[in-house]
Amino acid sequence: MSAPKDAYDAALERAVVHAREWLESLPERAVPPRADADELLSRLGKPLPDEGTDAAAVVDELAALAEPGLMAMPSGRFYGWVIGGTLPAALGADWMVSAWDQNSAMRFPTPAMAAAEEAAGRWVVDLLGLPPDSDVGFVTGATMANFTGLAAARQHVLTEAGWNVNHDGLTGAPRVRVVVGAERHDTLDLALRYLGLGVPTAVEADEQGRVRSDALAEELSKGDGPAIVCLQAGNVHSGAFDPFADAIAVAREHNAWVHVDGAFGLWAAASPRLRHLTAGFAAADSWATDAHKTLNVPYDCGISIVANRRALRTAMGVHASYLINPAAETGPADPFEKVPELSRRARGVPVWAALRSLGRTGVAELVDGFVTHAQALADGIGSIAGAQVLNDVDFTQVCVSFGDDERTRAVTAALLADGTAWMSGSRWQGRDVLRVSVSNWSTDSADVAASIEAVRRAAAR
């Protein structure tokens, strides 16, 4: 028996009310949550009642209980951890994805989801100037996007070495050398750990965190056999980009697969103003990004892009009699051939909506705006007595010291207690820093001005 036609009405109507209240509160709301997890658990974690509760009442109760524990991450004054906001079209599309409730593993049973994701993938590849025949998969975030690209890399380099990793596993396999820059993101190491590739070999980076091509060449020349080189588009502290053309040329001399971790920085390639930062990166073999960061779609939505379709589909694909129309090695692949999951939501649909709403020019303006605001924040904070901006602000990241580590930590703590803006504390190149990441489409000049004044107040204390 089908559900009554109005079964969802009341719950959805209440959800819309609460969602609007939340979004409308963001311009004036203090950024930090007002209650901690233990306090909220005492309210949310009471014994499960024997009897059920009306759906609309459940939505109201959840909204009321959760509200004190919500951080205003979608606020234009949130600059922590490279977390973007959500574009209106992407949010609306994501609501429909939940309502449609499609398991987006295969093209045959869910053609609308597959087509939207394939179209979004083509748009992404085109915007970034990557090889047009690349496979694109939508995963949970940048960590799994790195995992997916590196799984294809492992597959390829071991196959080239005459080893069938799918059949024989890693025991007894030729050792795969993985070479990274000293300032790669920790999640890259995590993905390598998941893949059984161990701790990578780190080579020296320059003062902005860019891998040194001469150090890369020296390390690769120490051995032979299967090799993977991991480069970075957007250092998490400085925003710097590795020298792709030179580094990839070095990697090619040693037959190494090149993977680019571009969790937030990959999108610089979509901007004529910033495209020089990614010059040469299209010659790599795989790329990873997180659409929730720079593109501003809802969680969760990482994007994995792999030029070598055979390597990706061999690494990720599975075939079973109940899976209808499994993909061939050429031609359109089922979504499950390109990602680690079978059961998943249609993450690519909000990407399609975001790109459709922005257009090519809008994407460039979005990314350019982040950089403009980051540079304004750097200028304003840098003018505060005792403040020193430590990085070249070429992209969306700003790192500031206020003298010694103790004072920097104190200023950071005072800023967070103020609540006007959220900038995360971190440690970079042996110094404690206040780290600013500009990633939200809604950040405007008023947010920037208010945030600078909040840092000024914190420094004055």
Buried (B, 14 or more C-beta within 10 A) or exposed (E): EEEEEEEEEBBBEBBEEBEEEBBEBBBEBBBBBEBEEEEBEEBEEEEEEEEEEEBBEEBBBBBEEBBEBBBBBBBBBBBBBBBBBBBBBBBBBBBEBEEBEBBBBBBEEBEEBBBBBBBBBEBBBEBBEBBEEBBBBBBBBBBBBBBBBBBBBBBBBBBBBEBEBEEEEBEEBBEBBBBBBEBBBEBBBBBBEBBEBBEBBBBBBBEBBBBBBEBBBEBBEEEEBBBBBBBBBBBBBBBBBBBBEBBBBBBEEBBBBBBBBBBBBBBBBBBEEBBEBBEBBBBBBBBBBBBBBBBBBBBBBBBBBBBBBBBBBBBBBEEEEEBEEBBEEEEEBBBBBBBBBBEBBBBBBBBBBBBBBBEEEBBBBBBBBBBBBBBBBBBBBBEBEEBBBBBEBBBBBBBBBBBEBEBBBBBBEBBBEBBBBBBBBBBBBEBBBBBBBBBBBBBBEEBBEBBBBBBBBBBEE
